[in-house]
Amino acid sequence: MDLFDRDDDAGRPPARSARGSGQVPLAERMRPRALDEIAGQDHLLGEGKVLRTAIDRGELHSMILWGPPGSGKTTLARLMAHVAGARFVAFSAVLSGVKEIREVIAQAQVEQDRHGRRTILFVDEIHRFNRAQQDAFLPHVERGTIVLVGATTENPSFEVNSALLSRCRVYVLHPLGEADLVTLLARALADAERGLGGRGVDVTDEALGLIARMANGDARTALNVLDVAATLAAREGGRARITETLVRDAAQKKTLLYDKAGEEHYNLISALHKSLRDSDPDAALYWLARMLEAGEEPLYIARRLVRFASEDVGNADPRALQLTLAAKDAYDFLGSPEGELALAQATVYLAMAPKSNAVYVAFDEARDDVRERPAEPVPLHIRNAPTKLMKDVGYGSGYQYAHDAPDARVDQEHLPEALRGREYYRPANRGLEAEIGRRLAEWRRWRAERRRTREG
């Protein structure tokens, strides 16, 4: 199989199979033939918008198209070449390397020298190229030998080299809304040449809406589900009728955009964490379910819940740490799906627990002092003195054993000289930590009074 899909007329209708158009997927047959047929990207392709104006004027420039699956990245690149009269070469980042890049560049140079025709090099999944492969494009983009159009579902800030990114404009494509998807589905149902218009297919409005919702913003998925549903539909009076039940059979399971190593992973765990912090159990359960349904490793979520219990609940409710550790053990014991309920239980508990980050803040401040200040010696009176020599030089001298004192309280310094008086821990006035704060405040007052008396 050729690594490159060369197409000198990017806007032409998809070729029909020799065995009939039914052999070509509906999503491919219905690929837009004009810019105005692209749905959901008016912020880029509406009249007067910067990308639409550049395309209409033939002012081609290298770019990165960043958007979810099925948002129209490949179609836009093809139509861009067609409108501008440029040669279109589709290049697979999955199947190709630097050797193939050089071959394409050489062909583009010949095309430019002999015919004065520019080449749009469309690189699908450009984020899969490593640094060396991406760097191979740089001189050719700068010289204008090629117009690079990279497509990615990943945040280009993370996945595309800064040198290459600086030479390209980044355009963000949005997932299609339900109304856009319904419009595309209706267009496919009515189109007798490329779509299902000649097959006598009836679809209820509810079924169309369900397809749009289950497609999750992906036009390709929506059209594929419609295609399968039309094939499965039972004939009634010579016409196929697609219902919600049939749509569910055709779709099987909603596809969720997720990359366990990419931006969406961090977006979702951030949404879960912030929902817990803001004490919203409903939102927290939703994001938990989103991550689990998308295939996230449940034990990763369990670790994040344990972290949250210390970082954001802390001593306001120490039981939160116990419960999250128990939930982790329960999932480890039960596995999916039964163990996921323990994660849900812990999630709701954390959302409703009183919140305090006082320990988190205190530990950060103490660690900053350790890192930024000299390593002060441990005060002699609280040093361990296991040998006679150590006792003779003052180790442990003057140490007061708290259990021998009234109320088990003693007034002695524990911090190094340079840090005396530092107060890292400031308890929140919530949950159990409010009682901890009361006891700490009373102890600090007692110590201050003892020192004033001693010094006075």
C-alpha positions as CSV (number, residue, x, y, z in Angstrom):
1,M,0.0,0.0,0.0
2,D,1.3,3.5,-0.9
3,L,2.1,5.6,2.1
4,F,0.8,8.7,0.4
5,D,-2.6,9.6,-0.8
6,R,-2.0,11.9,-3.8
7,D,-5.0,13.8,-5.0
8,D,-4.6,16.7,-7.5
9,D,-8.2,17.6,-7.1
10,A,-8.9,17.7,-3.4
11,G,-12.5,18.9,-3.8
12,R,-13.8,16.3,-6.2
13,P,-16.5,13.9,-5.0
14,P,-15.2,10.6,-3.5
15,A,-14.7,8.0,-6.1
16,R,-17.3,5.3,-6.4
17,S,-16.3,1.7,-5.9
18,A,-16.6,-0.6,-8.8
19,R,-19.0,-2.6,-6.8
20,G,-21.2,0.4,-6.1
21,S,-21.3,3.3,-3.7
22,G,-22.5,1.1,-0.9
23,Q,-19.0,-0.3,-0.6
24,V,-17.7,3.1,0.4
25,P,-18.6,4.2,3.9
26,L,-21.3,6.7,4.1
27,A,-19.0,9.1,6.0
28,E,-16.6,9.1,3.1
29,R,-19.3,9.5,0.5
30,M,-20.8,12.5,2.3
31,R,-17.4,14.3,2.7
32,P,-18.2,18.0,2.0
33,R,-17.4,19.2,-1.5
34,A,-17.4,22.9,-0.7
35,L,-16.3,25.0,2.2
36,D,-19.9,26.0,2.9
37,E,-20.8,22.4,3.5
38,I,-18.4,22.1,6.4
39,A,-20.5,22.2,9.6
40,G,-19.7,23.6,13.0
41,Q,-16.6,25.7,12.2
42,D,-18.1,29.1,11.4
43,H,-15.5,30.7,13.7
44,L,-12.9,29.8,11.1
45,L,-14.9,29.5,7.8
46,G,-17.6,32.0,8.1
47,E,-17.7,35.0,5.8
48,G,-14.9,37.4,6.6
49,K,-13.1,35.0,9.0
50,V,-9.4,34.9,8.7
51,L,-9.0,31.3,7.5
52,R,-11.8,31.6,5.0
53,T,-10.5,34.8,3.6
54,A,-7.0,33.4,3.2
55,I,-8.3,30.3,1.4
56,D,-10.6,32.3,-0.9
57,R,-7.6,34.5,-1.9
58,G,-5.3,31.5,-2.4
59,E,-3.0,32.9,0.4
60,L,-1.8,29.5,1.6
61,H,0.3,29.3,4.8
62,S,1.5,26.4,7.0
63,M,-0.8,25.6,9.9
64,I,-1.8,23.1,12.6
65,L,-5.4,22.0,12.7
66,W,-6.2,21.0,16.3
67,G,-9.5,19.4,16.9
68,P,-11.3,16.2,18.1
69,P,-11.9,13.3,15.7
70,G,-14.6,13.9,13.1
71,S,-14.4,17.7,13.3
72,G,-13.4,18.1,9.6
73,K,-9.6,18.4,9.7
74,T,-8.9,16.2,6.7
75,T,-11.8,17.6,4.7
76,L,-10.7,21.2,5.3
77,A,-7.2,20.5,4.1
78,R,-8.5,18.9,0.9
79,L,-10.9,21.7,0.1
80,M,-8.1,24.2,0.9
81,A,-6.0,22.7,-1.8
82,H,-8.9,22.5,-4.3
83,V,-10.0,26.1,-3.8
84,A,-6.4,27.3,-4.1
85,G,-5.5,25.1,-7.0
86,A,-2.7,23.5,-5.1
87,R,-1.4,19.9,-5.3
88,F,-2.6,17.8,-2.3
89,V,-0.5,15.1,-0.7
90,A,-1.7,13.2,2.3
91,F,1.0,11.9,4.5
92,S,0.6,9.4,7.4
93,A,2.6,10.1,10.5
94,V,1.8,6.5,11.6
95,L,3.3,4.8,8.6
96,S,6.1,7.1,7.5
97,G,9.4,8.5,8.5
98,V,12.2,10.9,7.5
99,K,13.0,8.9,4.3
100,E,9.4,9.4,3.1
101,I,9.4,13.0,4.0
102,R,12.5,13.6,1.8
103,E,10.7,11.9,-1.1
104,V,7.6,14.1,-0.8
105,I,9.8,17.3,-0.5
106,A,11.7,16.3,-3.7
107,Q,8.4,15.8,-5.5
108,A,7.1,19.1,-4.3
109,Q,10.2,20.9,-5.5
110,V,9.9,19.4,-9.0
111,E,6.2,20.4,-9.1
112,Q,7.0,24.0,-8.1
113,D,10.0,24.3,-10.5
114,R,8.2,22.8,-13.5
115,H,4.6,23.9,-13.1
116,G,4.7,26.7,-10.6
117,R,2.2,24.8,-8.5
118,R,2.4,24.7,-4.7
119,T,2.0,21.5,-2.7
120,I,-0.1,21.2,0.4
121,L,1.4,18.4,2.5
122,F,-1.3,17.2,4.9
123,V,0.2,15.3,7.9
124,D,-2.4,13.4,9.8
125,E,-1.7,12.8,13.5
126,I,1.4,15.0,13.3
127,H,1.8,14.6,17.1
128,R,3.0,11.0,16.5
129,F,6.1,12.3,14.8
130,N,9.2,12.5,17.1
131,R,11.4,15.6,17.3
132,A,13.8,14.6,14.5
133,Q,10.9,13.8,12.1
134,Q,9.2,17.2,12.9
135,D,12.5,19.0,12.5
136,A,12.8,17.6,9.0
137,F,10.0,19.8,7.8
138,L,11.5,23.1,9.1
139,P,13.7,24.2,6.2
140,H,11.1,23.3,3.6
141,V,8.4,25.2,5.4
142,E,10.6,28.2,5.7
143,R,11.5,28.2,2.0
144,G,7.9,27.6,1.0
145,T,8.7,24.4,-0.8
146,I,5.6,22.9,0.9
147,V,2.6,24.3,2.7
148,L,2.4,22.1,5.8
149,V,-1.0,21.3,7.2
150,G,-0.7,19.2,10.3
151,A,-3.7,17.6,11.9
152,T,-3.8,16.6,15.6
153,T,-6.2,15.7,18.3
154,E,-3.6,16.5,20.9
155,N,-2.7,19.9,22.3
156,P,0.1,21.2,19.9
157,S,1.7,23.1,22.8
158,F,2.7,19.7,24.2
159,E,3.1,17.6,21.1
160,V,4.6,19.8,18.4
161,N,8.1,21.2,18.5
162,S,8.3,24.8,19.4
163,A,10.4,25.6,16.3
164,L,7.9,24.1,14.0
165,L,5.0,25.5,16.0
166,S,6.4,29.0,15.6
167,R,6.3,28.7,11.8
168,C,2.7,27.6,11.7
169,R,-0.6,29.1,12.7
170,V,-2.7,27.0,15.0
171,Y,-6.5,26.8,14.2
172,V,-8.8,25.1,16.7
173,L,-11.7,23.1,15.3
174,H,-14.6,22.5,17.6
175,P,-16.5,19.3,18.1
176,L,-19.8,19.5,16.2
177,G,-22.9,20.4,18.2
178,E,-26.0,18.2,18.1
179,A,-27.8,20.6,15.8
180,D,-24.9,20.4,13.3
181,L,-24.8,16.7,13.4
182,V,-28.6,16.4,12.9
183,T,-28.2,18.7,9.8
184,L,-25.4,16.4,8.4
185,L,-27.5,13.3,9.1
186,A,-30.6,14.8,7.4
187,R,-28.4,15.8,4.4
188,A,-27.2,12.2,4.1
189,L,-30.8,10.9,4.3
190,A,-31.9,13.2,1.5
191,D,-28.9,12.8,-0.9
192,A,-29.8,10.2,-3.5
193,E,-26.4,10.3,-5.2
194,R,-24.0,9.9,-2.3
195,G,-26.3,9.3,0.7
196,L,-29.3,7.2,1.6
197,G,-31.9,9.1,-0.4
198,G,-32.4,6.3,-2.9
199,R,-32.9,3.6,-0.3
200,G,-36.2,4.6,1.2
201,V,-35.1,5.1,4.8
202,D,-37.3,6.7,7.4
203,V,-35.8,8.0,10.6
204,T,-37.7,9.4,13.6
205,D,-36.6,12.7,15.0
206,E,-35.8,11.0,18.3
207,A,-33.5,8.5,16.6
208,L,-31.7,11.4,14.8
209,G,-31.2,13.2,18.1
210,L,-30.0,10.0,19.8
211,I,-27.4,9.5,17.0
212,A,-26.2,13.1,17.4
213,R,-25.8,12.7,21.2
214,M,-24.0,9.4,21.0
215,A,-21.6,10.6,18.4
216,N,-20.1,13.0,20.9
217,G,-19.4,15.8,18.4
218,D,-17.9,13.4,15.8
219,A,-19.4,13.7,12.3
220,R,-17.8,10.5,11.1
221,T,-19.2,8.5,14.0
222,A,-22.7,9.9,13.5
223,L,-22.7,9.0,9.8
224,N,-21.3,5.5,10.4
225,V,-24.0,4.8,13.0
226,L,-26.7,6.0,10.6
227,D,-25.2,3.7,7.9
228,V,-25.2,0.7,10.1
229,A,-28.7,1.4,11.4
230,A,-30.0,1.7,7.8
231,T,-28.4,-1.7,7.0
232,L,-30.0,-3.3,10.1
233,A,-33.4,-1.7,9.7
234,A,-36.2,-4.1,9.1
235,R,-38.2,-3.5,6.0
236,E,-41.8,-2.4,6.5
237,G,-43.8,-1.7,3.4
238,G,-40.6,-1.5,1.3
239,R,-39.0,1.2,3.5
240,A,-36.5,0.9,6.3
241,R,-37.5,2.5,9.6
242,I,-34.8,3.6,12.0
243,T,-35.8,3.8,15.6
244,E,-34.0,4.7,18.9
245,T,-33.7,1.0,19.7
246,L,-32.1,0.3,16.4
247,V,-29.7,3.2,16.8
248,R,-28.6,1.8,20.2
249,D,-28.0,-1.6,18.5
250,A,-26.0,0.0,15.8
251,A,-23.9,2.2,18.1
252,Q,-23.3,-0.4,20.8
253,K,-21.5,2.1,23.0
254,K,-20.9,5.8,23.0
255,T,-17.3,6.7,22.2
256,L,-15.7,9.1,24.6
257,L,-12.7,11.3,23.6
258,Y,-9.9,10.4,25.9
259,D,-6.2,10.0,25.9
260,K,-4.7,8.7,29.1
261,A,-1.4,10.4,28.4
262,G,-2.6,13.6,26.8
263,E,-4.4,16.8,27.6
264,E,-7.9,15.3,28.0
265,H,-6.6,13.1,30.7
266,Y,-5.5,16.1,32.7
267,N,-8.6,18.1,31.9
268,L,-10.9,15.4,33.3
269,I,-8.8,14.7,36.5
270,S,-8.7,18.5,37.0
271,A,-12.5,18.6,36.7
272,L,-12.9,15.8,39.2
273,H,-10.5,17.4,41.7
274,K,-12.0,20.8,41.5
275,S,-15.6,19.4,41.8
276,L,-14.5,17.7,45.0
277,R,-12.8,20.8,46.3
278,D,-16.0,22.8,45.7
279,S,-18.1,20.2,47.5
280,D,-20.2,19.3,44.4
281,P,-20.9,15.5,44.6
282,D,-23.0,15.4,41.5
283,A,-20.3,16.9,39.3
284,A,-17.7,14.8,41.0
285,L,-19.6,11.6,40.2
286,Y,-20.1,12.6,36.6
287,W,-16.4,13.2,36.0
288,L,-15.5,10.0,37.8
289,A,-17.9,8.1,35.5
290,R,-16.5,9.9,32.5
291,M,-13.0,8.8,33.3
292,L,-14.0,5.2,34.1
293,E,-16.2,4.8,31.0
294,A,-13.4,6.2,28.8
295,G,-11.0,3.5,30.0
296,E,-9.0,5.3,32.7
297,E,-7.1,3.0,35.1
298,P,-9.3,2.9,38.2
299,L,-6.2,2.6,40.5
300,Y,-4.9,5.9,39.1
301,I,-8.2,7.5,40.2
302,A,-7.9,5.9,43.6
303,R,-4.5,7.4,44.0
304,R,-5.8,10.8,43.2
305,L,-8.6,10.4,45.7
306,V,-6.1,9.5,48.4
307,R,-4.0,12.5,47.5
308,F,-7.1,14.7,47.7
309,A,-8.0,13.4,51.2
310,S,-4.7,14.7,52.5
311,E,-4.3,17.8,50.4
312,D,-7.8,19.3,50.4
313,V,-9.6,17.6,53.4
314,G,-6.7,17.1,55.7
315,N,-7.4,17.2,59.4
316,A,-10.8,18.7,58.9
317,D,-11.9,15.1,58.6
318,P,-9.0,12.5,59.0
319,R,-11.5,9.7,58.2
320,A,-11.4,10.8,54.6
321,L,-7.8,9.4,54.3
322,Q,-8.9,6.1,55.9
323,L,-11.9,5.8,53.6
324,T,-10.0,6.5,50.4
325,L,-7.4,4.0,51.3
326,A,-10.1,1.5,52.0
327,A,-11.7,2.3,48.6
328,K,-8.4,1.6,46.9
329,D,-8.1,-1.7,48.7
330,A,-11.7,-2.6,47.9
331,Y,-11.2,-1.9,44.2
332,D,-7.9,-3.9,44.3
333,F,-9.9,-6.8,45.8
334,L,-13.0,-6.7,43.7
335,G,-11.9,-5.2,40.4
336,S,-14.3,-3.8,37.8
337,P,-17.2,-3.2,37.8
338,E,-18.0,-4.0,41.4
339,G,-15.0,-2.2,42.9
340,E,-15.9,1.1,41.1
341,L,-18.7,1.6,43.5
342,A,-16.1,1.9,46.3
343,L,-14.5,4.7,44.3
344,A,-17.9,6.4,43.9
345,Q,-18.5,6.1,47.7
346,A,-15.2,7.7,48.5
347,T,-15.8,10.4,45.9
348,V,-19.1,11.4,47.5
349,Y,-17.6,11.3,50.9
350,L,-14.7,13.6,49.9
351,A,-17.1,16.0,48.2
352,M,-19.2,16.4,51.3
353,A,-16.3,16.4,53.8
354,P,-15.2,19.7,55.4
355,K,-12.2,21.1,53.6
356,S,-8.8,22.2,54.8
357,N,-5.5,22.6,53.1
358,A,-3.8,23.8,56.2
359,V,-1.5,20.8,56.5
360,Y,-0.6,21.1,52.8
361,V,0.3,24.8,53.1
362,A,2.2,24.2,56.4
363,F,4.3,21.4,54.9
364,D,5.1,23.5,51.8
365,E,6.3,26.4,54.0
366,A,8.4,24.1,56.2
367,R,9.9,22.5,53.1
368,D,10.7,26.0,51.6
369,D,12.6,26.9,54.8
370,V,14.6,23.6,54.5
371,R,15.5,24.3,50.9
372,E,16.2,28.0,51.2
373,R,17.8,28.4,54.6
374,P,21.1,27.0,56.0
375,A,20.8,23.6,57.6
376,E,20.7,24.7,61.3
377,P,22.0,22.3,63.9
378,V,19.5,20.4,66.1
379,P,19.3,22.1,69.5
380,L,21.4,20.2,72.0
381,H,18.6,19.6,74.5
382,I,16.5,17.6,72.0
383,R,19.4,15.5,70.6
384,N,19.6,11.8,71.3
385,A,22.4,10.9,73.7
386,P,23.0,7.1,73.6
387,T,26.7,7.3,74.7
388,K,28.5,8.9,77.7
389,L,30.6,11.1,75.5
390,M,27.6,12.6,73.9
391,K,26.1,13.3,77.3
392,D,29.4,14.8,78.4
393,V,29.4,17.3,75.5
394,G,25.8,18.4,76.2
395,Y,23.6,16.1,74.1
396,G,20.2,16.0,75.8
397,S,21.2,18.4,78.5
398,G,18.2,20.2,79.9
399,Y,15.6,18.1,78.1
400,Q,12.2,18.1,79.8
401,Y,10.2,14.8,79.6
402,A,6.6,15.9,78.9
403,H,5.0,13.0,80.7
404,D,6.6,14.1,84.0
405,A,5.0,17.5,83.7
406,P,1.4,18.6,84.7
407,D,-1.0,18.1,81.7
408,A,2.1,16.6,79.8
409,R,3.1,20.1,78.7
410,V,6.6,21.6,78.8
411,D,8.0,24.9,77.7
412,Q,11.1,24.2,75.6
413,E,12.3,25.1,72.1
414,H,12.3,22.6,69.3
415,L,13.2,24.6,66.3
416,P,16.7,25.8,65.4
417,E,17.7,29.2,66.7
418,A,17.2,31.0,63.4
419,L,13.7,29.7,63.0
420,R,12.3,30.2,66.5
421,G,8.8,31.7,66.5
422,R,7.9,30.2,63.1
423,E,4.3,29.0,62.9
424,Y,3.7,26.9,59.8
425,Y,0.4,25.2,60.8
426,R,-2.7,27.4,60.8
427,P,-5.7,25.1,61.2
428,A,-9.0,25.9,59.3
429,N,-12.1,26.5,61.4
430,R,-13.9,23.6,59.8
431,G,-14.7,20.1,60.9
432,L,-12.5,18.3,63.3
433,E,-9.7,20.8,62.5
434,A,-11.6,23.5,64.3
435,E,-11.1,21.5,67.5
436,I,-7.5,20.9,66.7
437,G,-7.1,24.7,66.1
438,R,-8.7,25.4,69.5
439,R,-6.2,23.1,71.3
440,L,-3.3,24.5,69.3
441,A,-4.2,28.1,70.0
442,E,-4.6,27.3,73.7
443,W,-1.2,25.6,73.8
444,R,0.5,28.6,72.0
445,R,-1.1,31.0,74.5
446,W,0.1,28.9,77.4
447,R,3.7,28.8,76.1
448,A,3.7,32.5,75.4
449,E,2.5,33.3,79.0
450,R,5.2,31.0,80.4
451,R,7.9,32.8,78.4
452,R,6.7,36.2,79.4
453,T,6.7,35.1,83.1
454,R,10.2,33.7,82.8
455,E,11.6,36.7,80.9
456,G,9.9,39.2,83.3
